[in-house]
Amino acid sequence: MLASWSFANIFFFQPPAFLMIGIPGLETVHGWISILFSSMYTVALTGNCLILLAVRRTPSLHQPMYYFLSMLALTDMGLTLATMPTMLAVLWFDHRLIGFNACLIQLLFLHSLSMVESSVLLAMSFDRFVAISNPLRYASVLTNNVIIRIGLAIMAHATVSLFPGPFLLKRLNFCPGKILLSHSFCFHADVMKRACADITVNIIYGLYVVLSTVGFDSLLIQQQHTLILHTVMSLASPRERIRALNTCVSHILAVLVFFIPVIGVSMIHRFGRHLPPIVHTLVAYLYLGVPPVLNPIIYSVKSKPIREAMLRVLSKKSKG
């Protein structure tokens, strides 16, 4: 007992690298699966770039709603670029190693961008609430200065909340034989389970991060949509009700696309230890891969101004 205690206190181990995995049980078809993920990444980057170009080049879209949509598109592009290198390296080349510090940097970006996306969706719900409940004051409430301050506050909140994460992991003593991760990218919850030390602080910290995003933001979004629904139902004309609700459909779909996988990942990491590894992997891929792909599709289908502006950008590209 004394010898093991002395060994644990004398030796402090941090692996030079972690070993990532692709999709468990489907290693033989990683080449074909990589085609699917490459297509998803292409759609995500192209769609979100088109949204940014459409908003920038169309003066009629220089409104708060579309500024927030641009923030969402930028965040989705960041999430895509953060996961794409390691994901495709595993699927294309079977390059499964990721350096310890590189892993910490990647998880910092992944969790920070996820928190930013949650906050942007909250800001978008506030935008819809003001537009529907008090349309006459909409332009005076959500001025350009206010939108810039909201954007800076979102970035500051994510930075302050997630900055301690890598340092809390770096202080841990890791097990030499536990370097295999559960995904093709790094998660805080996944990395901390590879430690041979007390991870209570990391668990509490991870719980705080989840509650401050999934918990707090989702509650406020739900509250604002309840107020929006109450305002819509008080309108006299059925046509006005439908028109008001239609302005919220895209945002509601974007909220569902983001929060359902987030909740799934959080629940599986805490309560799904006995589930097959492929379940953990697929839910994580849904969490990080689906929103950046679906958000441009949702807004291009449900929002006529965005769709028309994106088509104009494409037509100019083809003529050029």
QUIQUITA-V319628 format. One record per run of one state. SS is the DSSP state (A for helix, B for strand, O for the rest). FROM is the first residue (numbers start at 1). LEN is the number of residues. Records with the same first field share a line. If there is no record, write none. Layout:
SS=FROM-LEN + FROM-LEN
//
This chain:
O=1-1 + 11-6 + 20-7 + 58-1 + 62-2 + 94-3 + 134-1 + 142-2 + 171-3 + 175-5 + 181-7 + 193-2 + 196-4 + 234-4 + 272-5 + 303-1 + 320-1
A=2-9 + 27-31 + 59-3 + 64-30 + 100-34 + 135-7 + 144-27 + 188-5 + 200-34 + 238-34 + 277-26 + 304-16
B=17-3 + 97-3 + 174-1 + 180-1 + 195-1
//
